[in-house]
Each structure stands twice: as structure tokens, then as C-alpha cells.
Amino acid sequence: MALVCKIELSQTDGITLTVINKDGNITQTATFDGTIITLTCKGQDDTSTITQKTDSITIDCKDFIVNAESITCKSTKDTLHEAEGTFSINSTKTSAFTSSADMNVSATTKLNLKAADFTATATNSAKVTALTTTINGDNKASVTGLELALTGTTSASLKGATVKAAADTTMDVEGLTTTVKGQITNIQGSLVTLG
């Protein structure tokens, strides 16, 4: 394979280095014009370009691949990662996402969180709001708190094969109309007052 190599010097345009591979139909060009450094690799179908200015570096290519033992990316201002296709983050070890301010996670259609064990903790308050909210435990579901309030604006239902309500001190069951019904109904107590 024979290459054609050219060096062009100009007091107005700067320096241009060119390497031409006629067999592979590839042209490599490096230009230094006093303001911008441009590295171009042009093939038959694709072209990649690195453009360097005093305040920026721009890379245009079809595939951008970085292989390193460790990578650190830091910006003193904003950072943006955007993909018009699939955006994936994979780690074989522990992953951490932290923010010293607010953090917003949103999805236009579905948001799925999945783990062998899942814990969500808030130091002040936690709120789950949806048009329909379902909390399901295949084996057991527990809701605990120093005070517990369950409220339904229109109706509230509690249903199970066996339902038990117990209070350590006082239990009040109150309603505009209250019905206690069962094929067998037991009302027990050392003191029972009706009416």
C-alpha cells in the first residue's frame, strides 16, 4: 500500500497535513489555521472530525468509544447527556446517584424500579400520588406508623379471608348508619352497653 503524503505551509491558512490512502479510499487531514485545529478522517462512506478551539473541543463521528481503567468526567457548571435512541447505564458493582440539591426522575410512559430488596426513605415526608395506587405484597404487606390514618373520600373497604381489628386501649366504630352482620355474631366484654 502506497500512501500520498502532503505538507502545505501558508502564512494566511496555516499548516495542512494530508495523508491519502488510495487503496482504502481514505483521506486523513490535519489543519492548523492559527485559530482552529481540525483533524479529519474521511472514508468512502463515513467521516469523523475533531475540531479544537481555544474554548471547546468538538468530536463528530459515527461511533465514539472510550476504553480506560478509570474515567472521571467533571464540569464546574452544567452537564448534559442526551440520546435520541436507547440510553443505558450498566455497572457490575455498586452504583450511586447523589445530588446536593433536588433530583427529578421522570418518564413519559412507564417508570420501572426493580431490585431484590427495595428501600425508599425520606427524612421529612414521603408521598405517593396516582390516579390508581396499588400496594401489593405476594406474601405479606405491612403499613405501620406512630399514627395511622386510612381515608377514602367516597368509600373505604377492608376485606380478607379473616379480618381482625384490635386496640390496646380504646376502639371506636362510628357511622351515620352502622351495621354489624354475620351468620354468627358474637359481642363479648366484661361490660357491654347497647343503646
N, C-alpha and C positions, 0 to 999 in steps of 0.2 A: 504494500500500500504506500503510494507516494503522496505526500502532503504538500500543499502550496502554502507557504508562509510569507506574510507581508507585514512590513512595518512602515507606517505613514506618519511623518512628522510635519506639523503645521503650526505656525506662530498664532494663527487665529482659531483653528479647530482642535489643536492639541495633538495627542498621540492616538493612533488607531493600530491595534494589533489584530491580525486576521490569520486564522488557520483554516484551510479549505480541505476537506476530505471528499474528493470527487467520487470515490468508490462507494462511500456510505451516504453520499448526498448530505453532508453535514458541514455547516459553516460556523466556526467559533470566532466571536469578535469581542474585543475589549477596547473601549474608548475612554479616554481621559481628556475632557474638553476644558478643564480648568474650573468647572462648576459641578459637573456630574460625572460619576464613574458608572459606566454601563457595561455589564457582562452579558453577552447573548450567545445562546447555543441554538441554532436553527437547523432543524432536520426537514425531511420530506413532508412530514405530517404535523409535527409539533414544534413549538418554540418556547424556550424558557429564558427569562430575563431577570437579572439582578440590577437594580438601579439604586445607587448610593448618592445621597446629597449630604450637605453639612448637618441637616437636622432629621434625616429619615433614611431608611433602607426599605425598599420595596422588592418583593420576590413574586414574580408571575410565572407559574408553571402548571403543568397538568397534575403531577403528584409531588407532594412535599413530604419528605421522610427525614426524621431525625433519629439516630441511634446513638445512645450515650449511656454511661453507667449511672449518672445522675443528671437531672435537669432542673434548673432554677430559673423561673421567669418572674420578674418583679417590675412593677410600674409604680411611679410616685403619684400617678393620677389614675385615670380610668383604664380598664381592661375589658375588651370585648372579644368573645369567641362566638362566631356565627357560622352555621352550616345550613345550606339550602337542602341538603339531604339528611341522612341519619347522623346524629351526634352521639358518640359513645365514649364513656369513661370506664376503663376496666382496671382493676387492681387485684393482685393475688394476695395482698396483705391488707392491713388496716387502712381505711380511707377516712379522712376528716375534712369537713367543710365548716368553717367558722367565719363569723362576721362580728366586728366590733360594734356594728350598728344593726339596722333591720335586715332581714333576709326574706325574700319573696320567692316562692316556688309555685309556678302556675303552668297549667296545661289547657289547651283549647278543648280537647276531648276527654281523655282519661288520664288520671294520675294514679299509678300503682306503686305501693310500697310493700316490699316483701322481705321477710327475714325469718330465720329460725326462732329468734326471740326479738320482740319489738317493744321498745320503751319510749314513751313521749313524756317529757317533764317540763313544766313551766313553773318558775319561781313565784309568779303572781297569779295569773289566771289562765285557764285553758277553755277554749270554746270550739265546738264542732257544730256547724250550721249547714243544712242542706234541705232541699225540697223533700226528700225522704232520707231518713237516717236509720241505719241498721247496725246494731252491735250484736255479734254472734260469737259464741264460744261452742265449739263442737262437743266439748265435754262439760265445761263449766264457765259461767260468766258471773263476775262479781263487781258490784258497784258499792264503794264504801266512802265514807266521809264523816267528819265531825258532825255535820248536819247534812241530811239528805232530803232533797225535795224533788218529787216527780209530779209534773203538772201537764195536763192536756187541756188545750183551750176549749175543745168541744167534748172530747171523751177520753177516758183513760181505762185501759183494760189490763188485768193481771190474770194470766191463765197458765195452768200447769197440771200435770197428772196429779200432783199433790201440792197444795199451796198452804204455807204456814206463815202466820204473822205473829210475832212475839215482841213484847216490850218489857224491859226490866222494871219499869215503874208504872207508867200510865199509858193506856191506849184509848184513843178516841176514834169512833167510827160515826160520822155525822153526815147527813144529807137532807135535802128538802124532802125526798122520799127515799127511805132506806129499806131494803128487802134482804132478809136472811133466809135462804131457801136451801133445802136439801132433802133427799129421800129419808135420811136420818139426820136430825138436827139436835145437837147437844149444847145446852147452855149451862155451864157449871161455874161455881165460885162459892167461897165461904159466905159472901153476901151478894145476892142477885137482886137488883132493883129494876123493875119494868114499869114504864109509865112515869 
